[in-house]
Amino acid sequence: MQALILCGGKGERLRPLTSNIPKPMIKINGKPILEYIIDHILFFGIKDFILTTGYQSQVIEDYIRERYSNINIIFSNSGDVDIIKRIIDASLHINNDFLVFYGDTISNVNIYNLIQHHKNNTEPATMTTWPLKNQSGVVEIDSNNNISSYKEKPVNWINIGYFYFRQEMISYIKKFDKYELFLIDLINKGKFNAYKHPGYHITVNTIYELEDAEKNIDQIQNTIIGN
């Protein structure tokens, strides 16, 4: 397996912290987000990495080359582009099925279980999802402002990344210029399966989320194997 980590974003909602460093290098309790992600993947025996960079790429490359000198890491710098372009550029180095991780999301997903779940299903792609519990009643309103449905504190499964793609998806992904459109197309054509992760996850997009991550990172570290 190859692990592709998306590390190219500017992290503008984390300014001024990201004025001189990329978002994956923001530290949670003294350790970069990217290091948490790589260490988690290494725990499951995966040692073949592709890091797709862009903004402040050299900061990532210098740190990772020094920190992980004993594993195979390829850097693919695509500049300021959409995620889909980063994956397409990185596909030059992909020679098998591959996993895709967001560079701002830390989780205790059991990667062994994710891989096995994918192999037990026929779809060419798997998305890891997490239950977002709404604390309010949710209504749907039609064009006449009539309430058409009501659900009391529903649970919605959200995308937290941790994708599994078969190698054949590389040629398919090249048909799109936006990653969002690629995902929607897979869903519409019934090519996506969901791996439900009931454990922990942290996504860092804002200062508030960073502060929350610093309070809760131990929950993930203490349960690294996940479900």
N, C-alpha and C positions, 0 to 999 in steps of 0.2 A: 504493500500500500504506500501511496505517496500522499503527504499532507500539504495542501496548498493553503497558506494563510494570507488573507487580504489585509495588507498593511499600508495602503497608499493614501488614505484619507487625510484631510487637513485638520479635522477636529476643531472647526471654527467655533463651535458652541463651548469649547473648553478654553478659549482665549482668556487671559494671556498665557496660560500654561503651555499652550501649543504654539506660541509665537516662534520658538526656536527648535522645538522637537516635535516629531510626529505623534499622533494620538496613541499608538500602541506602546510608545515609550514612556507615557505618563506612569508615575509610580503609585502603587497602592501599598502603603506601609513599607516603603523603601524598595519595592521590587516592581519592575516594569510590567505592565499588562501582558505584553508579548511573552515575557519570560514565564509567567504563570501558564499561558496557553501552551507553549512549547514543552514545559515540564510535564504538563498533564498528558500531552500526546505521547511523549517519551515513556511515560509510565506504562503505556499499553504496547510497548515494543516497536513503535513506528519510528524509524530513524532517517527517513528520506523526506526532506522538506523543500518546498518552493515558497519563498516569501515574495509576494507581489508588492512592490514598493512604488512610491511616487514622491509625495511631499517629504522633504528632508530625508531622502533615502540613505544618505551617507551615515546619518546618525544611527540608523538601524543596522546597517551593514557593519560598521565599526564595532558596535556593542556585541552583536550576535557572533561575529567571527571570533572575537576574543572569548566570549562566554561559552560557546559551543564549538570548540575546535575539533572535536572527535566525532562529529556526525556530519552527514551529507546535507548541506544546505545550498540551494541555488537561489540567487537573487534575480528577480525580473523587474526592472524599473521601466514602467510605461509612462511616467510623467503624470500630468493632470488629466485623467480620462475616467470614463465610467468603469464600473467593476467588470463588465463584460469584456472590455478591451484588455484588462489585466489578465483575465483568465485565458483569453485567446492567445495573448503573447506568451503566457506561461505554458500553454499547451505544447509548445515546441519541446519541452522537457518532460512531458507526461508520456509514460509508456505502459500504463496499466490503469485499472480502476483507481479512483482517487477520492480523497476527502477534501472538502472545502470548509474553512473556518473563518469567521469574522475576527478581525484583529482587535476588536474592542469588547469581546464577549468571553467571559470566563465562566465555566460551568463544571459540574462534576458528572457530566454525561459518561456513562459506561461505554467506551468506544468498542469494546469487544461485543457488547450486546447490540450496539447500533449496526455493526458490520453483519452480525448474524441475522438480525432482523431484516436487513436489506436482502441478504441471500435467500431468505425464506419467502420472499415475495418476487413477483414477476416484473414489477415496474423498473425502468432503468435508472430512476433517481429516488432518493429518500431525503426528506427534510426532517430535522429534529424540531419538535414542537414542545411547548411548555404551557401549562394551564394558567391563564390569567383570570383570576376570580374577581368578577365585578361586585362591588359592595352595594350597588343600587339596582332597583328594578329597571329594566331596559325595555323601551317601547319602539315600535316601528310605526311610522306615520306615512299614509299614502298621499297622493297628489291633491286630495281634497281636505287634507289636514285631519283626516279621521285616523284614529289609532287602529292599526291593523293587527297588531300582536303585542303581547306583553310577556316578559320573562323575569321572574324574580331572582335576582343575583345570579345571572347565568355564568357559566365558565366558557371562555373562549380560548382556543389553543392558538398560540402565537408562534411565529417563526423565530428561533434563536440561532439559526445557522446550523453548524455541524452537519453538512450535507455529505451524502455519498452519491457519486456519479459513476456510472459505468464508462469505460473508455470510449465507447461508441458515441457518447454525448458530446464529445469534442467537435465533431463535424456538424452536429446539430446546433450547438451554441453559436457557431460562426455565422448563423443566419440572422442574428439579432444585434442591435446596437445599444440596447439597454438591458441590464440584468433583470430588472423588474418585469419587462416584457417577456423575457425568456422563461422566468418562473411562472408567470400567468399562463403562457402557452402550454407549458408542461402540465399544469393543473387542468386546463380546459380539455386537453387531449387524454387525460387519465394516465399520465406517465409518472406521476408523483405519488409516493407512499409516505405516510407519516410515522415517524418514530416518536412515541410519546415519552417525554422525560419528566417525571414527577419530582425530580430533585431540585437542586439549586442552580441558579444562573445569575450572573451579574453583567449588565451591559453599561458601559461608561460613555455617555454622550454629553453630559453636562456636569457642572461643578457639583450640583446636588447629588447626582448619581455617583460621582467620585467619592463624596463624603459618605454616602450610604455603603459603597463598596468597602471602604476602609473599616466600617463597623461590622460588616458581614463576611469578609473574605475568609475568616477562620472556619465558617460553616462548610465552605467548599473544601478547604485544605484538609479538614478533619474527616471528610467523607469522600475522598478522591475517587474511589471506585464507583460511587453513585449507586443507581438502583440495580 
